[in-house]
């Protein structure tokens, strides 16, 4: 969602009493953080894979350094919202799809912004937290290797399993996550690697919005 779109959204009744600050670079936000007491961060998720990975890494680190500030992600569609809600339920206050109608998008944000102290206490995150849908350690390992560019034969060699077994685990992960393509599974792999873990850090955070 563009800066113009966000300004229009927050000019609507129900959201127009919030003071909106727009930043395109993380360094600019860090400077503003020194003299502005933000209570919410709304990140408009990029469709470009590298920018998305950078977003996830910075948002993950931000949760550790500024856990008192609410964190909301605006994602491209319902599938991506489902993946993030399912794979990282303890890190975010809310995940909202930009594919919603303007009225529904407004209502989702109004609800989330009114519950700044209640992390993940919305229906979407509860629905996708079902333990029966959680990935196994092997399935998570396969997705992490996929995010790093490993092929199925290479993953099989790393995990000391045969290729058929790795493919079976990959299929099970797709069923649990509700995706039907390698692209969808790679999205999930990026989320697991860059939002759930804390091993790596990037230096650029793009297109965030802070309140």
N, C-alpha and C positions, 0 to 999 in steps of 0.2 A: 504494500500500500504506500502510495506516494505521500510526501509531506503535505501536499494540497489536500489529498483525501483525508488524512488524519485531522487537519485543521477544520475541514468541513464537518467531520464526525464529531469533534469536540466542541463545535459551535451549536450542536443540536441540544434541545431541552433534555435535561437529565445528565448531561456531561459538560455543559457550558460553564458550570461553576468551578471546574478544575482548571488550574493554571498549567498550560501545556508548554513544555520546552522540547525543541527538536534538535537532535544532534546527528551528524553523519559520521563522526569519528569518535572513537573511545577517548582519545586524549582530551578532546574538548569537554567531554562529560566529566572526566576526572578533575579538570580544573574547576568546573562549575560545582562539583560535589563538595569542594572545600568551603563554599559559602552559601549553598542552597541545600535546604533540608528536604530532599526528595523522599516520598513515601512509596512510589511505584515506578517500575521500569516496564515499559511495553515495547517489546522487540518485534519489529516487522521482519519476519523470516524471509531470507532471500531464496530464490529458486536456483541460483547458481551454486553448484556443489561446494566449491572452495570457500565462497563467502558464507555458505551455510555452516560449514565445518568451523570456520572462524567464529561465527556467532555462537555456536554451541559451546565451544571451548571457553570463550570469554564469559558467557552467561553462567556456565558451571563454576568458574573461578569466582565470579561475582557473588554467587550464593554462599561461598565460604568467607569472603571478606566483608560482605555487607548483607548478612542474612536477615536483617531487620527490614530491608526494603523489599516490597512486594515485586514478584517477577511474573510477567505474563508474556506469552509468545503468540503472535499472530502468524498463522501458517497458511500455506497455499490452499489446502483442501481438507476434507474430512479424513482421508486416509492418513495424511501426515499428522493431523491432530490426534488420531487414534494411536499412531506409532509412538509419538512423544508421550502421550498420557500413559500408555501402557509400559513403556520402557523406563521412564524416569518419574515415577509418581511422587517421590519425596523431595524433588528439587524445585517444583514450580507451584505457583498459586493457581494458574489457569492456562489453558491452551484453547485458542479460539480460531476457527477457520475463517479466512477472508472470503471464502466462497459463499458465505451466508448472505442473506438479504441485508440491506442496510439497517432495517428495523431490528432484525435478530442480532446483528453484530453490535448495535447500540445497546440492546438489552443485556447481552452477555457481558459487555464491559461494565455496564452499570452495576450488575450483580457482583462481579469480581472486585471492582473498586470500592464497593461498600463493605467488603469482607477482608480488609487488609491484614487481619491477624489470623485468618483461617486458611492455612495452606492446604490446597488440594481438597477442599470440602465442597466440591460440586459434583453433579451427577456424572459428568463425562469421566472424571478421574476415578470415581467409585466403580463405575461400570467396567472399566478396563483394568481394574486392579485384581480381578478374579485370579486366584492362585492356580486354577486349572489351566490358565493361559500362559503362565510364566515359562520362560525359556529355561532349558537345562544348561548346566555349565558348559557342556560340549557345544550346544547350539550357540551360546553366546561367544565361545571361543572361535567358532567358524565365522560368525559375523564380524568379529574383530579382525580376523585375517583377511576377510573380504574387503573390509574398509581400507586395509593397507595394500590392496592390489594383488593378493595371492589368488592363484587359480585353484580349482578343486584338487587337481593332482598335487600341487604344492602344499595345500592345507592337509591333505591326507598324509603326506610325508612328515609334516611338522607334528601332527597329532599321533603319528604312528598307527594309522587306521587305513583300511582299504578304501578305494575310491567309492565303491558302492555304499559303504557305511556313511561316508561323509555326505553323499548325495541324499541318503535317507534322512539324515539329521537336518540337512538344508530344507528338504521338503516339509518336514515336521515344523520347522521354524516358520516357514511361509504360511502354513495352515494356522498356527497359533496367532500370527501377527495379522492375518487376514489380507495378505498380499499375494498377487498371482504373477509376479514378474521379478526378474533379477534386479530391475531398477528399483522396485519397491523394497526389495530385500536389502539393497545397497543403502537406501535411505535409512533403514533400520540399523544397519551396521554402523553408519556414521553417527547416529544418535547414541548407540551404546558406547562407541569409542570416545566421543567428544563431549557427551553430556553426563554420562553415568560415572565415568572415571575421572582421574585427576592427574594423569601422568604427564600430559603435554600442555603447553600454553602457546597461544598465538599472540601476535602483537597488534592486530587491527580488528576493531569491532565496528561493523558498518550498519548504518540505518537504524539506530535505536531511538526510542522515544521515552522521555522521562517526565514524570509528573511531580 
